[in-house]
Amino acid sequence: MTVTLQVELILVKEQNGVQFTSTTLVAPTTTQTHPSGEEERETWGKKIDFLLSVIGFAVDLANVWRFPYLCYKNGGGAFLVPYLFFMVIAGMPLFYMELALGQYNREGAAGVWKICPIFKGVGFTVILISLYVGFYYNVIISWALFYLFSSFTAELPWVHCNNTWNSPNCSDWADDSTISDIYKATPAQEYFERGVLHIQDSSGIDNLGRPRWQLTSCLGVVIILLYFSLWKGVKTSGKVWIDAATQICFSLGVGFGVLIAFSSYNKFSNNCYRDAIITSSINSLTSFFSGFVVFSFLGYMSYKHNVALEKVARDGVGLVFVIYPEAIATLPGSSVWAVIFFIMLLTLGIDSAMGGMESVITGLIDEFKCLHKHRELFTLFIVAATFLISLFCVTNGGIYVFTLLDHFAAGTSILFGVLIEAIGIAWFYGVDRFSDDIEEMIGQRPGRYWRLCWKFVSPCFLLFMVVVSFATFNPPNYGTYMFPPWANGLGWCLAISSMTMVPLYAIYKLCSLPGKFCDRLAYAITPETEHHLIDNGEVRQFTLQHWLVV
């Protein structure tokens, strides 16, 4: 125990969802030490800061557009059956696992694998996935910011078809039934595609054009917000089942390394079990509530335009930037409601974007200790690089780049990453040893249900989902536009680049260790704190009991 005079970084959760850090000098305090003897890293200023940050990351734009649409596409209430089933057998156990893993080991996504060094590659996998997602996720926030600025008018710009960006096909469904449904487009749809994106000036992904200055400016504002929020750290049918499984990972945020990064700043004795139950439950309830709201909107628009519901329902950005704005435009005082709605989108998006960037920054800083003293500069480098890559998404044909990234960056690769995580912890490190770690932290050993899920149920479920995901792959498209083969190839390279970190690092680790292969393997699969036992021939993983115990 040491007593020091320190500068405390206090995380402030503002009402707009953006987290800032303030610095205050505090009286001498006791610095806790980890059971391994290492001095603990900084911790959250208040417990509520951690909970709000995790909830803010988990409850994101996917709750607003992805979950409701998947419910509609896969039979409405029938979709809730596989969703809740996977939530119980995989979502919550894996959520709990990542929180406990980060809290006990006090490291980011890569550093935590000192418990089984050969699996450190999966840490770099989830870091890359978070980085790739940031390339296009920030663009969504910039669109929301653009819409927010456009809402400060007496009449919203997506109400009529008399604007410079409108085409002859622009028509309100309720007012004109003479145009074929194939060619008909609403003012809100044309405002998004032609007024905001200027997709009419691009013939496809091979003809992007220059970045549009309006969207580039909004993207710059988002990047600046992220930088000043992060620079000081945290203290400052069969297909139905695949969709449900993927939504669990997206919705809870498992596999992005964010939960590991956030929980690594918790106090060692924090009750991560309670946190896992609270935050995952709030996230699911929010998804259900969003579904009710969305279906109310869709039903209203279907009635207003006198068309079938399937002609109104859209996935992804079309739901948020076409259907919602169109419905809002019909309300009294529509400009006020539009401002409120897009502020909500900003708060949802910024929180999640911060979580993803924090995963990258914490993961790399913890792995490369020389970066600790230069966190501000390293954060600036990461956000600047993200900004430059994101510029491809704010060109005239940027929606095609966006669609490609959205399709390949975190689909199969995130399921693969979580699968390797589960295998590394439950089988190689050992579910019994992991349970001992949790008991050391919170004074309570995980029940048999959790241990069975970690060792058998979740890995089998994830393995099945990865195989099915590869087997049922469909190439991306945007409307009627089909991507050329080279674009799909580039997308696969993006997805595989993160997954290959696992075998590449494992090969590197085995080749870099001295001695015979058995000795190298022993060092690679044994926690770094137990390497001294290998010289005495005590390798837990070489015993049958290690593999059989639950």
C-alpha positions in Angstrom: 0.0 0.0 0.0 1.4 3.4 -0.9 0.3 6.9 -0.2 0.6 9.5 -2.9 -0.5 12.9 -3.8 -2.2 12.5 -7.2 -4.2 14.2 -9.8 -7.6 12.6 -10.1 -9.3 12.4 -13.5 -13.0 12.6 -13.0 -15.4 11.4 -15.8 -18.3 13.6 -16.3 -21.4 12.2 -18.1 -23.1 15.1 -19.8 -26.8 15.0 -20.7 -26.0 15.0 -24.4 -24.2 11.7 -24.0 -20.7 13.0 -24.6 -18.2 12.2 -21.9 -15.5 14.7 -21.0 -12.8 14.6 -18.4 -11.9 17.2 -15.8 -8.8 17.3 -13.6 -8.7 18.1 -9.9 -6.0 17.9 -7.3 -7.1 15.6 -4.5 -5.8 14.8 -1.0 -3.3 12.0 -0.5 -5.0 8.7 -1.2 -4.2 5.1 -0.9 -3.2 3.4 -4.1 -4.5 -0.1 -4.3 -2.4 -2.9 -5.6 -3.4 -5.9 -7.7 -3.0 -9.4 -6.1 -0.1 -10.0 -8.4 1.8 -7.2 -6.7 1.5 -4.7 -9.6 0.2 -1.2 -8.8 -3.4 -0.8 -10.0 -4.2 1.5 -12.9 -6.5 4.4 -12.6 -10.2 3.7 -11.9 -13.5 5.3 -12.7 -14.3 8.3 -10.6 -17.7 6.9 -9.7 -19.4 3.6 -10.2 -22.3 5.2 -12.1 -19.7 6.5 -14.7 -18.8 2.9 -15.6 -22.4 1.7 -15.8 -23.5 4.7 -18.0 -20.5 4.2 -20.3 -21.2 0.5 -20.8 -24.9 1.2 -21.3 -24.1 4.1 -23.6 -21.9 1.9 -25.7 -24.3 -1.1 -25.8 -27.5 1.0 -26.4 -26.6 2.4 -29.8 -28.0 3.1 -33.2 -28.5 -0.7 -33.7 -31.3 -0.6 -31.1 -33.0 2.1 -33.2 -32.8 0.5 -36.7 -31.3 -3.0 -36.7 -33.3 -4.8 -34.0 -36.8 -3.5 -35.1 -36.1 -4.2 -38.8 -34.9 -7.8 -38.0 -38.1 -8.3 -36.0 -40.2 -7.3 -38.9 -38.2 -9.2 -41.5 -38.2 -12.4 -39.5 -41.8 -12.7 -38.4 -42.3 -10.1 -35.7 -42.8 -11.7 -32.4 -41.4 -15.0 -33.7 -37.9 -13.4 -33.9 -38.0 -12.8 -30.1 -37.8 -16.5 -29.5 -34.3 -17.1 -31.0 -33.2 -13.6 -29.8 -34.1 -14.3 -26.1 -32.8 -17.8 -26.4 -29.4 -16.7 -27.7 -29.4 -13.9 -25.1 -29.6 -16.4 -22.3 -27.2 -19.0 -23.6 -24.6 -16.7 -25.2 -25.2 -13.0 -24.9 -25.3 -12.6 -21.1 -22.6 -15.3 -20.4 -20.2 -13.7 -22.9 -21.0 -10.2 -21.6 -20.2 -11.3 -18.1 -17.1 -13.1 -19.2 -15.6 -10.0 -20.9 -16.4 -7.7 -17.9 -14.7 -10.2 -15.5 -11.7 -10.7 -17.8 -10.9 -7.0 -18.1 -11.6 -6.2 -14.5 -9.3 -9.0 -13.1 -6.4 -8.5 -15.5 -6.5 -4.7 -15.6 -5.5 -4.6 -19.3 -7.0 -3.9 -22.7 -8.2 -6.4 -25.3 -4.6 -7.6 -26.1 -2.9 -7.3 -22.7 -5.5 -9.5 -20.9 -4.1 -12.5 -22.8 -1.2 -12.8 -20.4 -3.4 -15.5 -19.0 -2.8 -17.5 -22.2 -0.2 -15.8 -24.4 -0.8 -17.9 -27.6 -4.3 -16.3 -27.8 -3.1 -12.7 -27.8 -3.9 -12.5 -31.5 -7.6 -12.4 -30.7 -7.0 -9.2 -28.8 -5.6 -7.6 -32.0 -8.6 -9.1 -33.9 -11.1 -7.2 -31.8 -9.0 -4.1 -31.8 -9.0 -4.2 -35.6 -12.7 -4.8 -35.8 -13.4 -1.8 -33.6 -11.0 0.3 -35.8 -12.8 -0.8 -39.0 -16.2 -0.1 -37.6 -15.1 3.4 -36.6 -14.2 4.1 -40.2 -17.9 4.1 -41.1 -19.8 4.5 -37.8 -18.6 8.1 -37.4 -20.1 8.8 -40.8 -23.5 7.9 -39.5 -23.1 10.4 -36.7 -22.0 13.1 -39.2 -25.2 12.5 -41.2 -27.2 12.9 -38.1 -25.3 16.2 -37.4 -26.0 17.4 -41.0 -29.7 16.6 -40.5 -29.7 18.4 -37.2 -28.4 21.6 -38.8 -30.9 21.2 -41.6 -33.7 21.0 -39.1 -33.3 24.6 -37.9 -35.8 25.9 -40.5 -39.4 26.9 -40.6 -40.1 24.1 -43.1 -38.1 20.9 -43.2 -36.2 20.4 -46.5 -37.5 16.8 -47.0 -41.2 17.7 -47.2 -41.7 18.7 -50.9 -40.4 17.8 -54.3 -39.6 21.4 -55.5 -36.0 21.4 -54.5 -32.9 21.5 -56.8 -31.9 18.0 -55.9 -35.3 16.4 -56.7 -35.8 14.2 -59.7 -39.0 13.8 -61.9 -39.7 10.6 -60.0 -40.2 12.4 -56.7 -43.7 12.1 -55.5 -45.6 11.7 -52.2 -47.2 8.3 -52.2 -50.4 9.6 -50.7 -50.8 12.3 -53.4 -49.8 10.6 -56.6 -50.6 7.0 -57.5 -49.9 7.4 -61.3 -46.2 6.7 -61.0 -45.0 3.0 -60.9 -43.9 1.9 -57.5 -40.6 0.9 -59.0 -39.7 4.5 -59.9 -41.5 6.4 -57.2 -39.5 8.1 -54.6 -40.6 10.2 -51.6 -39.2 13.7 -50.8 -37.5 12.3 -47.7 -35.8 9.5 -49.7 -34.6 11.9 -52.4 -33.4 14.4 -49.7 -31.2 11.7 -48.2 -29.9 10.1 -51.4 -29.7 13.2 -53.7 -29.7 16.2 -51.3 -27.3 14.8 -48.6 -25.3 12.0 -50.3 -25.5 13.2 -53.9 -25.5 9.7 -55.1 -26.8 10.8 -58.5 -23.3 12.2 -59.2 -21.7 8.7 -58.8 -22.1 5.7 -61.0 -20.8 3.2 -58.4 -17.9 2.4 -56.1 -15.4 2.9 -58.9 -16.5 6.5 -59.4 -16.5 8.1 -55.9 -15.7 11.7 -56.7 -14.4 14.2 -54.1 -15.4 14.4 -50.5 -18.4 16.8 -50.1 -17.4 19.8 -47.9 -20.7 19.8 -46.0 -20.4 16.2 -44.8 -16.6 16.6 -44.4 -17.2 19.5 -42.0 -19.8 17.5 -40.0 -17.4 14.6 -39.9 -14.6 16.9 -38.6 -16.8 18.1 -35.8 -17.6 14.5 -34.8 -13.9 13.6 -34.8 -13.0 16.6 -32.7 -15.7 15.7 -30.2 -14.3 12.1 -30.0 -10.7 13.4 -29.5 -11.5 15.7 -26.6 -13.6 13.0 -25.0 -10.9 10.4 -25.2 -7.5 12.1 -24.9 -7.3 11.9 -21.1 -8.7 8.4 -20.8 -11.8 7.1 -19.1 -11.4 9.0 -16.0 -11.7 12.0 -17.7 -36.3 -19.3 -40.8 -32.8 -20.8 -40.3 -31.9 -17.3 -41.4 -33.9 -16.0 -38.4 -31.4 -17.7 -36.1 -28.3 -16.2 -37.8 -29.8 -12.7 -37.6 -30.6 -13.2 -34.0 -27.1 -14.4 -33.2 -25.4 -11.5 -35.0 -27.7 -9.0 -33.3 -26.8 -10.3 -29.9 -23.1 -9.5 -30.6 -23.9 -6.1 -32.1 -26.4 -5.1 -29.5 -24.5 -6.1 -26.4 -21.1 -5.0 -27.8 -19.5 -8.4 -27.2 -16.3 -9.0 -29.3 -15.3 -5.3 -29.8 -12.9 -5.2 -26.9 -14.9 -2.3 -25.4 -16.2 -4.2 -22.4 -12.7 -5.4 -21.6 -11.3 -1.9 -21.9 -14.0 -0.3 -19.8 -14.0 -2.9 -17.1 -10.2 -2.8 -16.8 -10.6 0.6 -15.1 -13.0 -0.9 -12.4 -11.9 -1.4 -8.9 -10.7 -4.9 -8.4 -13.5 -5.8 -6.0 -16.3 -4.3 -8.2 -19.3 -6.7 -8.6 -19.0 -7.3 -12.3 -21.7 -10.0 -12.1 -24.3 -7.5 -11.1 -23.1 -5.1 -13.7 -23.5 -7.7 -16.4 -27.1 -8.5 -15.5 -28.1 -4.8 -15.2 -26.5 -3.6 -18.4 -27.5 -6.5 -20.6 -31.1 -6.3 -19.3 -31.3 -2.6 -19.9 -30.0 -3.1 -23.4 -32.6 -5.7 -24.3 -35.4 -3.7 -22.8 -34.3 -0.7 -24.8 -34.4 -2.8 -28.0 -37.9 -4.0 -27.2 -39.1 -0.4 -26.6 -37.5 0.8 -29.8 -39.3 -2.0 -31.6 -42.6 -0.8 -30.4 -41.8 2.8 -31.4 -40.6 1.8 -34.8 -43.6 -0.4 -35.6 -45.8 2.5 -34.6 -44.0 4.7 -37.1 -44.1 2.2 -39.8 -47.8 1.5 -39.3 -48.6 5.2 -39.4 -46.6 5.7 -42.6 -48.3 2.6 -44.2 -51.7 4.1 -43.4 -50.8 7.6 -44.5 -49.5 6.4 -47.9 -52.1 3.7 -48.3 -49.4 1.1 -49.1 -48.5 -2.3 -47.7 -46.1 -2.3 -44.7 -43.3 -4.0 -46.7 -43.1 -1.0 -49.0 -42.4 1.3 -46.0 -40.1 -0.9 -43.9 -36.4 -0.2 -44.5 -33.2 -1.5 -43.0 -30.3 0.5 -41.6 -29.8 4.1 -42.6 -33.0 4.1 -44.7 -35.1 3.6 -41.6 -33.4 6.4 -39.6 -32.7 9.0 -42.4 -35.8 8.4 -44.6 -38.8 6.9 -42.7 -38.3 8.7 -39.4 -37.8 12.1 -40.9 -40.7 11.6 -43.2 -43.0 10.7 -40.3 -41.7 13.6 -38.1 -42.4 16.0 -41.0 -46.1 15.3 -40.6 -46.2 16.3 -37.0 -47.2 19.8 -35.7 -44.0 21.7 -34.9 -42.1 19.3 -37.0 -38.8 21.2 -36.9 -38.7 21.1 -33.1 -39.3 17.3 -33.1 -36.7 16.8 -35.8 -34.1 18.7 -33.7 -34.9 16.5 -30.7 -34.8 13.3 -32.7 -31.4 14.0 -34.3 -29.9 15.1 -31.0 -31.0 11.7 -29.7 -29.2 10.0 -32.6 -26.1 12.1 -31.8 -26.1 11.0 -28.2 -26.6 7.3 -29.1 -23.9 7.4 -31.8 -21.2 9.4 -29.9 -21.3 7.1 -26.8 -20.9 4.0 -29.0 -18.2 5.6 -31.1 -16.3 6.6 -28.0 -16.4 3.0 -26.8 -15.0 1.7 -30.0 -12.2 4.2 -30.1 -11.4 3.6 -26.4 -11.1 -0.1 -27.1 -8.5 0.6 -29.8 -6.6 3.1 -27.7 -6.6 1.2 -24.4 -5.7 -2.0 -26.1 -2.7 -0.7 -27.9 -1.5 1.6 -25.1 -1.6 -1.3 -22.6 0.3 -3.6 -25.0 2.9 -1.0 -26.0 3.8 0.7 -22.7 5.9 3.4 -24.4 2.6 5.0 -25.6 1.4 5.6 -22.0 3.3 8.9 -21.7 2.0 10.0 -25.0 -1.7 9.1 -24.8 -2.8 12.5 -26.1 -0.6 12.3 -29.2 -1.5 8.7 -29.9 -5.2 9.4 -29.5 -4.8 12.3 -32.0 -3.0 9.9 -34.4 -5.9 7.3 -34.2 -8.7 9.8 -34.6 -6.9 11.6 -37.5 -6.3 8.3 -39.3 -10.0 7.4 -38.8 -11.0 10.8 -40.2 -8.9 10.3 -43.3 -10.2 6.9 -44.1 -13.8 8.1 -43.4 -13.5 10.7 -46.1 -14.1 7.9 -48.6 -17.6 7.6 -47.1 -18.5 11.3 -47.6 -17.8 11.4 -51.3 -20.6 11.4 -53.9 -20.3 7.6 -54.0 -19.5 7.3 -50.3 -22.6 5.3 -49.6 -21.1 2.4 -51.6 -17.9 2.4 -49.4 -20.1 2.7 -46.3 -22.2 -0.3 -47.4 -19.1 -2.4 -48.1 -17.6 -1.6 -44.7 -20.8 -2.2 -42.9 -21.2 -5.6 -44.6 -17.6 -6.9 -44.1 -16.0 -5.1 -41.1 -17.9 -6.8 -38.2 -20.0 -9.7 -39.5 -18.4 -13.1 -39.5 -15.2 -11.7 -38.0 -16.8 -10.6 -34.8 -18.5 -14.1 -34.3 -15.1 -15.6 -35.0 -13.3 -13.3 -32.5 -15.8 -14.1 -29.7 -15.5 -17.8 -30.4 -11.7 -17.7 -30.0 -12.2 -15.7 -26.8 -14.5 -18.3 -25.3 -12.2 -21.2 -26.3 -9.1 -19.4 -24.9 -10.7 -18.6 -21.5 -12.9 -21.6 -20.9 -10.7 -24.4 -22.3 -7.1 -23.2 -22.3 -7.0 -20.9 -19.3 -9.6 -23.1 -17.6 -13.2 -22.3 -16.6 -12.3 -23.4 -13.0 -9.4 -21.0 -12.9 -11.5 -18.2 -14.4 -14.2 -18.9 -11.7 -11.5 -18.7 -9.0 -10.5 -15.2 -10.4 -14.1 -14.0 -10.2 -14.5 -15.4 -6.7 -11.3 -13.5 -5.7 -12.9 -10.3 -7.0 -16.5 -10.4 -5.8 -16.4 -13.1 -3.1 -18.8 -15.3 -5.0 -18.0 -18.2 -7.4 -20.1 -18.3 -10.7 -22.8 -20.9 -10.6 -22.8 -24.1 -12.7 -25.1 -22.5 -15.3 -22.5 -19.8 -16.2 -19.6 -22.4 -16.2 -21.5 -24.7 -18.5 -22.3 -21.9 -20.9 -18.7 -20.7 -21.0 -17.2 -24.1 -21.6 -19.8 -25.9 -23.8 -22.9 -24.0 -24.8 -21.5 -20.7 -25.9 -18.5 -22.1 -27.9 -20.7 -24.6 -29.7 -23.3 -22.0 -30.5 -20.6 -19.6 -31.8 -18.8 -22.3 -33.9 -22.1 -23.2 -35.5 -22.9 -19.5 -36.3 -19.4 -19.0 -37.8 -19.8 -22.0 -40.1 -23.4 -21.0 -41.1 -22.3 -17.4 -41.7 -19.6 -18.5 -44.2 -22.0 -21.0 -45.8 -24.9 -18.6 -46.3 -22.9 -15.5 -47.3 -24.6 -13.1 -49.7 -22.7 -10.3 -51.4 -23.7 -6.7 -50.4 -25.8 -4.4 -52.5 -27.2 -0.9 -52.2 -30.7 -0.9 -53.7 -30.4 -2.3 -57.2 -26.6 -1.6 -57.3 -24.5 -4.8 -57.2 -20.9 -4.5 -56.2 -18.2 -5.6 -58.7 -16.1 -8.7 -57.9 -13.0 -6.6 -57.0 -15.1 -4.7 -54.3 -16.3 -8.0 -52.8 -12.7 -9.3 -52.8 -11.6 -6.1 -51.0 -14.3 -6.6 -48.5 -13.2 -10.2 -47.8 -9.6 -9.0 -47.4 -10.9 -6.6 -44.8 -12.8 -9.3 -42.9 -10.0 -11.8 -43.1 -7.3 -9.3 -42.1 -8.7 -9.2 -38.6 -9.3 -12.9 -38.3 -5.8 -13.8 -39.4 -4.4 -12.1 -36.4 -5.2 -15.2 -34.4 -3.1 -17.8 -36.3 -0.4 -15.3 -37.2 0.3 -14.4 -33.6 0.1 -18.0 -32.5 2.7 -19.0 -35.0 4.9 -16.0 -34.0 4.6 -16.8 -30.3 5.6 -20.5 -30.8 8.5 -19.6 -33.1 9.8 -16.8 -30.8 10.0 -19.0 -27.6 13.2 -21.0 -26.9 13.5 -24.8 -26.4 11.7 -27.8 -27.8 8.2 -27.6 -29.2 6.6 -29.1 -26.1 8.4 -26.5 -23.9 7.4 -23.7 -26.3 3.8 -24.8 -26.3 3.8 -25.0 -22.5 5.0 -21.4 -22.2 2.5 -20.3 -24.9 -0.6 -21.7 -23.1 0.4 -21.1 -19.5 -0.3 -17.8 -17.7 2.7 -15.6 -17.6 2.5 -15.5 -13.8 3.0 -19.3 -13.7 5.9 -19.7 -16.1 8.2 -20.5 -13.2 6.2 -23.7 -12.7 7.0 -25.0 -16.1 10.6 -25.7 -15.1 9.3 -28.1 -12.5 7.1 -29.8 -15.0 3.9 -28.4 -13.6 1.8 -27.6 -16.6 -2.0 -27.7 -15.8 -2.9 -27.8 -19.4 -1.0 -31.1 -19.9 -3.3 -32.9 -17.4 -6.6 -34.6 -18.2 -8.3 -33.0 -15.2 -7.7 -29.5 -16.6 -9.8 -30.3 -19.7 -12.6 -32.2 -17.9 -13.3 -30.0 -14.9 -16.2 -27.5 -15.1 
